[in-house]
Amino acid sequence: MKLGVIGCGKMGSALVEGAIRSGALAAEDVTGCDPQPEAARSFAAATGAHVVDTISSMEADTYLLCTKPQHAEAALGWLPPGDFRVISVAAGLTTAWLEARVHPGVRVVRCMPNTPALVGKGAAAFCLGKAANSTDSEAARLLLGSVGLAVELPETLMDAVTGLSGSGPAFVYIMIEAMADGGVRAGLPRAEALKLAAQTVLGAAAMVLETGIHPGALKDMVASPGGTTIAGLAELEKHGMRSAFIEAVHAAARRSAELGGA
């Protein structure tokens, strides 16, 4: 794969660093372009890739669109006609929108990554445009999978993905902060409470992914009769914790759909 990265910010850098680290890409096969010289320099230093001043001077069979949504149309306008793919991580831009702004025959893939990709623990989904094929699917899976989990889904579910894994890290950060606050209330020093809370969430997530056991069953394994855990769970249920998370994901998904139709 010869990759051209349009927009060399944190997400573009994270994806390329992960792909190079995993051996999926070689640094010499990557070219970056960003209107901000400092971003381009940081990208080159972090990845070892070459950077150029203009999109039109790139030579690639895959373009990774990592601009802000409002800058995507101008960036796509610089792409030539040809037989190549565009993998977009620009939030909210549909495959139809992308296809209308590239030359006929250019294949597009829409992706929704999340910020934990920056530490190699991302959760991402992608969908294919009308002209895209299985080779394009594998290219997207290769890039996104190098920094975490990558799943292919129908485009009709991308707003749900945005609400769950796109916005979800913020919901979990609130949970970690609140758990740490609880630890402080019970007497723990702030720094230790925060570390313990974050590691607890990390470990619990690993248990779900690595054992394949349903989270409800894992919860039951911790909650012994009349014990401390069931007392805490009763408080969470009393305050509507499940409903709050369900409604938060649904509200974020609904807002994603609103923004996509704007």
Phi and psi restraints in degrees (value plus and minus 20) as a CYANA .aco file:
   2 LYS   PHI    -124.4   -84.4
   2 LYS   PSI      89.9   129.9
   3 LEU   PHI    -125.9   -85.9
   3 LEU   PSI     109.5   149.5
   4 GLY   PHI    -129.5   -89.5
   4 GLY   PSI     102.3   142.3
   5 VAL   PHI    -123.0   -83.0
   5 VAL   PSI      95.7   135.7
   6 ILE   PHI    -120.9   -80.9
   6 ILE   PSI      81.5   121.5
   7 GLY   PHI      84.2   124.2
   7 GLY   PSI      84.8   124.8
   8 CYS   PHI    -125.2   -85.2
   8 CYS   PSI      17.7    57.7
   9 GLY   PHI     -97.9   -57.9
   9 GLY   PSI    -179.6  -139.6
  10 LYS   PHI     -83.7   -43.7
  10 LYS   PSI     -63.0   -23.0
  11 MET   PHI     -90.0   -50.0
  11 MET   PSI     -64.6   -24.6
  12 GLY   PHI     -79.6   -39.6
  12 GLY   PSI     -63.8   -23.8
  13 SER   PHI     -84.0   -44.0
  13 SER   PSI     -61.7   -21.7
  14 ALA   PHI     -82.4   -42.4
  14 ALA   PSI     -64.7   -24.7
  15 LEU   PHI     -84.7   -44.7
  15 LEU   PSI     -63.1   -23.1
  16 VAL   PHI     -89.4   -49.4
  16 VAL   PSI     -63.8   -23.8
  17 GLU   PHI     -78.2   -38.2
  17 GLU   PSI     -63.6   -23.6
  18 GLY   PHI     -84.2   -44.2
  18 GLY   PSI     -62.0   -22.0
  19 ALA   PHI     -86.2   -46.2
  19 ALA   PSI     -58.3   -18.3
  20 ILE   PHI     -89.8   -49.8
  20 ILE   PSI     -62.8   -22.8
  21 ARG   PHI     -81.8   -41.8
  21 ARG   PSI     -57.0   -17.0
  22 SER   PHI    -100.6   -60.6
  22 SER   PSI     -29.8    10.2
  23 GLY   PHI      68.0   108.0
  23 GLY   PSI     -17.0    23.0
  24 ALA   PHI     -91.2   -51.2
  24 ALA   PSI     -48.0    -8.0
  25 LEU   PHI    -154.1  -114.1
  25 LEU   PSI     134.3   174.3
  26 ALA   PHI    -125.4   -85.4
  26 ALA   PSI     122.5   162.5
  27 ALA   PHI     -76.8   -36.8
  27 ALA   PSI     -55.6   -15.6
  28 GLU   PHI     -89.7   -49.7
  28 GLU   PSI     -31.3     8.7
  29 ASP   PHI    -117.3   -77.3
  29 ASP   PSI     -10.5    29.5
  30 VAL   PHI    -139.2   -99.2
  30 VAL   PSI     114.2   154.2
  31 THR   PHI    -146.7  -106.7
  31 THR   PSI     114.4   154.4
  32 GLY   PHI    -134.5   -94.5
  32 GLY   PSI     135.9   175.9
  33 CYS   PHI    -167.1  -127.1
  33 CYS   PSI     110.6   150.6
  34 ASP   PHI    -170.7  -130.7
  34 ASP   PSI     117.5   157.5
  35 PRO   PHI     -87.5   -47.5
  35 PRO   PSI     -37.7     2.3
  36 GLN   PHI    -113.5   -73.5
  36 GLN   PSI      91.5   131.5
  37 PRO   PHI     -75.7   -35.7
  37 PRO   PSI     -57.8   -17.8
  38 GLU   PHI     -85.6   -45.6
  38 GLU   PSI     -59.0   -19.0
  39 ALA   PHI     -83.9   -43.9
  39 ALA   PSI     -61.4   -21.4
  40 ALA   PHI     -84.3   -44.3
  40 ALA   PSI     -62.1   -22.1
  41 ARG   PHI     -85.1   -45.1
  41 ARG   PSI     -61.7   -21.7
  42 SER   PHI     -84.3   -44.3
  42 SER   PSI     -60.5   -20.5
  43 PHE   PHI     -80.9   -40.9
  43 PHE   PSI     -66.3   -26.3
  44 ALA   PHI     -82.9   -42.9
  44 ALA   PSI     -61.4   -21.4
  45 ALA   PHI     -86.8   -46.8
  45 ALA   PSI     -58.3   -18.3
  46 ALA   PHI     -95.7   -55.7
  46 ALA   PSI     -53.1   -13.1
  47 THR   PHI    -128.8   -88.8
  47 THR   PSI     -42.0    -2.0
  48 GLY   PHI      60.3   100.3
  48 GLY   PSI     -14.1    25.9
  49 ALA   PHI    -100.7   -60.7
  49 ALA   PSI     143.5   183.5
  50 HIS   PHI    -104.9   -64.9
  50 HIS   PSI     127.5   167.5
  51 VAL   PHI    -144.0  -104.0
  51 VAL   PSI     128.8   168.8
  52 VAL   PHI    -148.1  -108.1
  52 VAL   PSI     146.4   186.4
  53 ASP   PHI    -105.6   -65.6
  53 ASP   PSI     -45.3    -5.3
  54 THR   PHI    -152.7  -112.7
  54 THR   PSI     126.4   166.4
  55 ILE   PHI     -82.7   -42.7
  55 ILE   PSI     -57.5   -17.5
  56 SER   PHI     -86.1   -46.1
  56 SER   PSI     -38.0     2.0
  57 SER   PHI    -109.0   -69.0
  57 SER   PSI     -21.5    18.5
  58 MET   PHI     -95.2   -55.2
  58 MET   PSI     128.4   168.4
  59 GLU   PHI    -144.9  -104.9
  59 GLU   PSI      88.7   128.7
  60 ALA   PHI    -169.2  -129.2
  60 ALA   PSI     136.5   176.5
  61 ASP   PHI    -123.5   -83.5
  61 ASP   PSI     -27.2    12.8
  62 THR   PHI    -160.3  -120.3
  62 THR   PSI     108.9   148.9
  63 TYR   PHI    -133.0   -93.0
  63 TYR   PSI     110.2   150.2
  64 LEU   PHI    -122.9   -82.9
  64 LEU   PSI      89.4   129.4
  65 LEU   PHI    -108.5   -68.5
  65 LEU   PSI      87.8   127.8
  66 CYS   PHI    -141.3  -101.3
  66 CYS   PSI       6.1    46.1
  67 THR   PHI     -99.5   -59.5
  67 THR   PSI     149.4   189.4
  68 LYS   PHI     -88.2   -48.2
  68 LYS   PSI     129.2   169.2
  69 PRO   PHI     -73.0   -33.0
  69 PRO   PSI     -57.7   -17.7
  70 GLN   PHI     -91.1   -51.1
  70 GLN   PSI     -33.4     6.6
  71 HIS   PHI    -123.4   -83.4
  71 HIS   PSI     -23.9    16.1
  72 ALA   PHI     -86.1   -46.1
  72 ALA   PSI     -61.6   -21.6
  73 GLU   PHI     -81.6   -41.6
  73 GLU   PSI     -64.0   -24.0
  74 ALA   PHI     -83.9   -43.9
  74 ALA   PSI     -61.0   -21.0
  75 ALA   PHI     -84.7   -44.7
  75 ALA   PSI     -64.6   -24.6
  76 LEU   PHI     -84.2   -44.2
  76 LEU   PSI     -48.5    -8.5
  77 GLY   PHI     -84.0   -44.0
  77 GLY   PSI     -39.1     0.9
  78 TRP   PHI    -106.5   -66.5
  78 TRP   PSI     -29.6    10.4
  79 LEU   PHI     -95.4   -55.4
  79 LEU   PSI     120.9   160.9
  80 PRO   PHI    -101.4   -61.4
  80 PRO   PSI     149.2   189.2
  81 PRO   PHI     -89.9   -49.9
  81 PRO   PSI     138.0   178.0
  82 GLY   PHI     136.3   176.3
  82 GLY   PSI    -198.5  -158.5
  83 ASP   PHI    -122.0   -82.0
  83 ASP   PSI      68.1   108.1
  84 PHE   PHI    -173.9  -133.9
  84 PHE   PSI     156.0   196.0
  85 ARG   PHI    -139.0   -99.0
  85 ARG   PSI     132.9   172.9
  86 VAL   PHI    -139.2   -99.2
  86 VAL   PSI     101.7   141.7
  87 ILE   PHI    -125.2   -85.2
  87 ILE   PSI      94.4   134.4
  88 SER   PHI    -125.3   -85.3
  88 SER   PSI     110.1   150.1
  89 VAL   PHI    -131.1   -91.1
  89 VAL   PSI      -6.4    33.6
  90 ALA   PHI     -91.2   -51.2
  90 ALA   PSI     101.5   141.5
  91 ALA   PHI     -81.2   -41.2
  91 ALA   PSI     112.7   152.7
  92 GLY   PHI      63.6   103.6
  92 GLY   PSI     -28.5    11.5
  93 LEU   PHI    -105.2   -65.2
  93 LEU   PSI      98.5   138.5
  94 THR   PHI     -97.0   -57.0
  94 THR   PSI     144.3   184.3
  95 THR   PHI     -83.3   -43.3
  95 THR   PSI     -56.5   -16.5
  96 ALA   PHI     -83.3   -43.3
  96 ALA   PSI     -62.3   -22.3
  97 TRP   PHI     -81.8   -41.8
  97 TRP   PSI     -65.1   -25.1
  98 LEU   PHI     -84.3   -44.3
  98 LEU   PSI     -65.3   -25.3
  99 GLU   PHI     -83.1   -43.1
  99 GLU   PSI     -50.4   -10.4
 100 ALA   PHI     -93.1   -53.1
 100 ALA   PSI     -30.7     9.3
 101 ARG   PHI    -138.0   -98.0
 101 ARG   PSI      -9.9    30.1
 102 VAL   PHI    -142.0  -102.0
 102 VAL   PSI     147.1   187.1
 103 HIS   PHI     -89.4   -49.4
 103 HIS   PSI     131.0   171.0
 104 PRO   PHI     -74.5   -34.5
 104 PRO   PSI     118.0   158.0
 105 GLY   PHI      76.0   116.0
 105 GLY   PSI     -37.8     2.2
 106 VAL   PHI     -95.1   -55.1
 106 VAL   PSI     109.3   149.3
 107 ARG   PHI    -114.2   -74.2
 107 ARG   PSI     120.6   160.6
 108 VAL   PHI    -144.6  -104.6
 108 VAL   PSI     128.7   168.7
 109 VAL   PHI    -152.2  -112.2
 109 VAL   PSI     110.7   150.7
 110 ARG   PHI    -122.3   -82.3
 110 ARG   PSI     112.6   152.6
 111 CYS   PHI    -145.8  -105.8
 111 CYS   PSI     131.4   171.4
 112 MET   PHI    -148.8  -108.8
 112 MET   PSI      71.4   111.4
 113 PRO   PHI    -106.1   -66.1
 113 PRO   PSI    -199.5  -159.5
 114 ASN   PHI    -155.9  -115.9
 114 ASN   PSI     149.3   189.3
 115 THR   PHI     -85.0   -45.0
 115 THR   PSI     -47.4    -7.4
 116 PRO   PHI     -81.6   -41.6
 116 PRO   PSI     -28.2    11.8
 117 ALA   PHI     -78.2   -38.2
 117 ALA   PSI     -45.9    -5.9
 118 LEU   PHI     -84.5   -44.5
 118 LEU   PSI     -41.6    -1.6
 119 VAL   PHI    -136.9   -96.9
 119 VAL   PSI       0.3    40.3
 120 GLY   PHI      56.9    96.9
 120 GLY   PSI      -3.0    37.0
 121 LYS   PHI    -145.3  -105.3
 121 LYS   PSI      17.9    57.9
 122 GLY   PHI     -94.5   -54.5
 122 GLY   PSI     141.7   181.7
 123 ALA   PHI    -151.8  -111.8
 123 ALA   PSI      95.0   135.0
 124 ALA   PHI    -153.6  -113.6
 124 ALA   PSI     132.9   172.9
 125 ALA   PHI    -148.0  -108.0
 125 ALA   PSI     135.5   175.5
 126 PHE   PHI    -165.0  -125.0
 126 PHE   PSI     137.9   177.9
 127 CYS   PHI    -158.8  -118.8
 127 CYS   PSI     135.6   175.6
 128 LEU   PHI    -119.5   -79.5
 128 LEU   PSI     123.5   163.5
 129 GLY   PHI     -93.8   -53.8
 129 GLY   PSI     156.9   196.9
 130 LYS   PHI     -80.4   -40.4
 130 LYS   PSI     -57.4   -17.4
 131 ALA   PHI    -112.2   -72.2
 131 ALA   PSI     -27.8    12.2
 132 ALA   PHI     -92.8   -52.8
 132 ALA   PSI     134.6   174.6
 133 ASN   PHI    -150.1  -110.1
 133 ASN   PSI    -192.8  -152.8
 134 SER   PHI     -84.6   -44.6
 134 SER   PSI     -49.9    -9.9
 135 THR   PHI     -86.2   -46.2
 135 THR   PSI     -58.5   -18.5
 136 ASP   PHI     -87.5   -47.5
 136 ASP   PSI     -57.8   -17.8
 137 SER   PHI     -80.3   -40.3
 137 SER   PSI     -64.7   -24.7
 138 GLU   PHI     -86.2   -46.2
 138 GLU   PSI     -55.6   -15.6
 139 ALA   PHI     -84.0   -44.0
 139 ALA   PSI     -63.8   -23.8
 140 ALA   PHI     -84.9   -44.9
 140 ALA   PSI     -62.3   -22.3
 141 ARG   PHI     -84.0   -44.0
 141 ARG   PSI     -56.2   -16.2
 142 LEU   PHI     -82.9   -42.9
 142 LEU   PSI     -68.8   -28.8
 143 LEU   PHI     -87.6   -47.6
 143 LEU   PSI     -72.9   -32.9
 144 LEU   PHI     -88.2   -48.2
 144 LEU   PSI     -57.4   -17.4
 145 GLY   PHI     -89.4   -49.4
 145 GLY   PSI     -36.7     3.3
 146 SER   PHI     -93.9   -53.9
 146 SER   PSI     -34.0     6.0
 147 VAL   PHI    -145.1  -105.1
 147 VAL   PSI       6.5    46.5
 148 GLY   PHI     123.0   163.0
 148 GLY   PSI    -168.5  -128.5
 149 LEU   PHI    -108.6   -68.6
 149 LEU   PSI     118.0   158.0
 150 ALA   PHI    -155.5  -115.5
 150 ALA   PSI     107.5   147.5
 151 VAL   PHI    -149.8  -109.8
 151 VAL   PSI     123.8   163.8
 152 GLU   PHI    -115.1   -75.1
 152 GLU   PSI     111.9   151.9
 153 LEU   PHI    -158.7  -118.7
 153 LEU   PSI     142.2   182.2
 154 PRO   PHI     -84.7   -44.7
 154 PRO   PSI     130.6   170.6
 155 GLU   PHI     -83.0   -43.0
 155 GLU   PSI     -46.7    -6.7
 156 THR   PHI     -81.5   -41.5
 156 THR   PSI     -36.0     4.0
 157 LEU   PHI    -121.8   -81.8
 157 LEU   PSI     -18.2    21.8
 158 MET   PHI     -87.6   -47.6
 158 MET   PSI     -51.4   -11.4
 159 ASP   PHI     -87.1   -47.1
 159 ASP   PSI     -56.7   -16.7
 160 ALA   PHI     -85.0   -45.0
 160 ALA   PSI     -58.7   -18.7
 161 VAL   PHI     -82.1   -42.1
 161 VAL   PSI     -63.1   -23.1
 162 THR   PHI     -79.3   -39.3
 162 THR   PSI     -62.8   -22.8
 163 GLY   PHI     -88.1   -48.1
 163 GLY   PSI     -53.6   -13.6
 164 LEU   PHI    -108.4   -68.4
 164 LEU   PSI     -91.0   -51.0
 165 SER   PHI    -106.7   -66.7
 165 SER   PSI     -45.2    -5.2
 166 GLY   PHI     -91.3   -51.3
 166 GLY   PSI     -71.3   -31.3
 167 SER   PHI    -107.4   -67.4
 167 SER   PSI     -40.7    -0.7
 168 GLY   PHI     -73.1   -33.1
 168 GLY   PSI     -58.8   -18.8
 169 PRO   PHI     -74.1   -34.1
 169 PRO   PSI     -58.6   -18.6
 170 ALA   PHI     -83.5   -43.5
 170 ALA   PSI     -57.3   -17.3
 171 PHE   PHI     -84.9   -44.9
 171 PHE   PSI     -59.4   -19.4
 172 VAL   PHI     -90.3   -50.3
 172 VAL   PSI     -56.7   -16.7
 173 TYR   PHI     -81.2   -41.2
 173 TYR   PSI     -59.1   -19.1
 174 ILE   PHI     -82.4   -42.4
 174 ILE   PSI     -61.8   -21.8
 175 MET   PHI     -83.3   -43.3
 175 MET   PSI     -64.3   -24.3
 176 ILE   PHI     -81.8   -41.8
 176 ILE   PSI     -64.3   -24.3
 177 GLU   PHI     -81.8   -41.8
 177 GLU   PSI     -63.0   -23.0
 178 ALA   PHI     -86.8   -46.8
 178 ALA   PSI     -61.2   -21.2
 179 MET   PHI     -81.7   -41.7
 179 MET   PSI     -61.5   -21.5
 180 ALA   PHI     -83.6   -43.6
 180 ALA   PSI     -60.3   -20.3
 181 ASP   PHI     -79.9   -39.9
 181 ASP   PSI     -60.2   -20.2
 182 GLY   PHI     -81.8   -41.8
 182 GLY   PSI     -60.4   -20.4
 183 GLY   PHI     -83.1   -43.1
 183 GLY   PSI     -61.1   -21.1
 184 VAL   PHI     -83.7   -43.7
 184 VAL   PSI     -61.4   -21.4
 185 ARG   PHI     -80.5   -40.5
 185 ARG   PSI     -53.6   -13.6
 186 ALA   PHI    -103.7   -63.7
 186 ALA   PSI     -21.7    18.3
 187 GLY   PHI      97.0   137.0
 187 GLY   PSI     -23.8    16.2
 188 LEU   PHI     -96.5   -56.5
 188 LEU   PSI     126.5   166.5
 189 PRO   PHI     -83.2   -43.2
 189 PRO   PSI     127.9   167.9
 190 ARG   PHI     -76.3   -36.3
 190 ARG   PSI     -68.0   -28.0
 191 ALA   PHI     -82.4   -42.4
 191 ALA   PSI     -64.3   -24.3
 192 GLU   PHI     -89.1   -49.1
 192 GLU   PSI     -57.2   -17.2
 193 ALA   PHI     -82.7   -42.7
 193 ALA   PSI     -61.2   -21.2
 194 LEU   PHI     -87.4   -47.4
 194 LEU   PSI     -62.7   -22.7
 195 LYS   PHI     -82.4   -42.4
 195 LYS   PSI     -65.0   -25.0
 196 LEU   PHI     -84.4   -44.4
 196 LEU   PSI     -60.5   -20.5
 197 ALA   PHI     -84.5   -44.5
 197 ALA   PSI     -67.1   -27.1
 198 ALA   PHI     -84.4   -44.4
 198 ALA   PSI     -62.4   -22.4
 199 GLN   PHI     -87.5   -47.5
 199 GLN   PSI     -53.3   -13.3
 200 THR   PHI     -83.9   -43.9
 200 THR   PSI     -63.3   -23.3
 201 VAL   PHI     -85.4   -45.4
 201 VAL   PSI     -63.2   -23.2
 202 LEU   PHI     -80.1   -40.1
 202 LEU   PSI     -66.1   -26.1
 203 GLY   PHI     -87.0   -47.0
 203 GLY   PSI     -60.5   -20.5
 204 ALA   PHI     -84.3   -44.3
 204 ALA   PSI     -61.5   -21.5
 205 ALA   PHI     -83.2   -43.2
 205 ALA   PSI     -61.3   -21.3
 206 ALA   PHI     -83.2   -43.2
 206 ALA   PSI     -56.9   -16.9
 207 MET   PHI     -80.8   -40.8
 207 MET   PSI     -62.6   -22.6
 208 VAL   PHI     -84.1   -44.1
 208 VAL   PSI     -67.3   -27.3
 209 LEU   PHI     -92.9   -52.9
 209 LEU   PSI     -58.3   -18.3
 210 GLU   PHI    -108.1   -68.1
 210 GLU   PSI     -47.1    -7.1
 211 THR   PHI    -113.3   -73.3
 211 THR   PSI     -45.7    -5.7
 212 GLY   PHI      54.5    94.5
 212 GLY   PSI     -14.6    25.4
 213 ILE   PHI     -99.4   -59.4
 213 ILE   PSI     118.6   158.6
 214 HIS   PHI     -79.6   -39.6
 214 HIS   PSI     119.3   159.3
 215 PRO   PHI     -78.5   -38.5
 215 PRO   PSI     -50.6   -10.6
 216 GLY   PHI     -83.0   -43.0
 216 GLY   PSI     -59.8   -19.8
 217 ALA   PHI     -89.4   -49.4
 217 ALA   PSI     -58.6   -18.6
 218 LEU   PHI     -84.3   -44.3
 218 LEU   PSI     -58.2   -18.2
 219 LYS   PHI     -80.8   -40.8
 219 LYS   PSI     -64.0   -24.0
 220 ASP   PHI     -84.2   -44.2
 220 ASP   PSI     -49.0    -9.0
 221 MET   PHI     -88.5   -48.5
 221 MET   PSI     -45.7    -5.7
 222 VAL   PHI    -110.5   -70.5
 222 VAL   PSI     -51.2   -11.2
 223 ALA   PHI    -108.7   -68.7
 223 ALA   PSI      70.5   110.5
 224 SER   PHI    -100.3   -60.3
 224 SER   PSI     134.4   174.4
 225 PRO   PHI     -76.9   -36.9
 225 PRO   PSI     109.0   149.0
 226 GLY   PHI      47.9    87.9
 226 GLY   PSI      -5.9    34.1
 227 GLY   PHI    -114.2   -74.2
 227 GLY   PSI    -190.2  -150.2
 228 THR   PHI     -90.0   -50.0
 228 THR   PSI     -60.6   -20.6
 229 THR   PHI     -86.3   -46.3
 229 THR   PSI     -64.1   -24.1
 230 ILE   PHI     -86.3   -46.3
 230 ILE   PSI     -49.1    -9.1
 231 ALA   PHI     -85.9   -45.9
 231 ALA   PSI     -62.5   -22.5
 232 GLY   PHI     -88.2   -48.2
 232 GLY   PSI     -60.0   -20.0
 233 LEU   PHI     -82.8   -42.8
 233 LEU   PSI     -56.9   -16.9
 234 ALA   PHI     -82.1   -42.1
 234 ALA   PSI     -57.7   -17.7
 235 GLU   PHI     -86.3   -46.3
 235 GLU   PSI     -62.1   -22.1
 236 LEU   PHI     -81.4   -41.4
 236 LEU   PSI     -63.2   -23.2
 237 GLU   PHI     -85.2   -45.2
 237 GLU   PSI     -59.0   -19.0
 238 LYS   PHI     -82.3   -42.3
 238 LYS   PSI     -52.9   -12.9
 239 HIS   PHI    -116.8   -76.8
 239 HIS   PSI     -10.5    29.5
 240 GLY   PHI      53.6    93.6
 240 GLY   PSI      14.1    54.1
 241 MET   PHI     -78.8   -38.8
 241 MET   PSI     -66.0   -26.0
 242 ARG   PHI     -80.6   -40.6
 242 ARG   PSI     -68.6   -28.6
 243 SER   PHI     -81.1   -41.1
 243 SER   PSI     -59.6   -19.6
 244 ALA   PHI     -81.8   -41.8
 244 ALA   PSI     -64.0   -24.0
 245 PHE   PHI     -88.2   -48.2
 245 PHE   PSI     -62.3   -22.3
 246 ILE   PHI     -79.8   -39.8
 246 ILE   PSI     -66.4   -26.4
 247 GLU   PHI     -89.1   -49.1
 247 GLU   PSI     -53.4   -13.4
 248 ALA   PHI     -84.6   -44.6
 248 ALA   PSI     -66.1   -26.1
 249 VAL   PHI     -83.7   -43.7
 249 VAL   PSI     -62.7   -22.7
 250 HIS   PHI     -85.3   -45.3
 250 HIS   PSI     -60.6   -20.6
 251 ALA   PHI     -85.4   -45.4
 251 ALA   PSI     -60.3   -20.3
 252 ALA   PHI     -87.0   -47.0
 252 ALA   PSI     -59.3   -19.3
 253 ALA   PHI     -84.9   -44.9
 253 ALA   PSI     -62.0   -22.0
 254 ARG   PHI     -83.9   -43.9
 254 ARG   PSI     -60.3   -20.3
 255 ARG   PHI     -86.9   -46.9
 255 ARG   PSI     -56.7   -16.7
 256 SER   PHI     -79.8   -39.8
 256 SER   PSI     -63.3   -23.3
 257 ALA   PHI     -84.5   -44.5
 257 ALA   PSI     -59.5   -19.5
 258 GLU   PHI     -82.9   -42.9
 258 GLU   PSI     -64.2   -24.2
 259 LEU   PHI     -87.3   -47.3
 259 LEU   PSI     -56.2   -16.2
 260 GLY   PHI     -86.4   -46.4
 260 GLY   PSI     -46.4    -6.4
 261 GLY   PHI    -113.4   -73.4
 261 GLY   PSI     -19.6    20.4
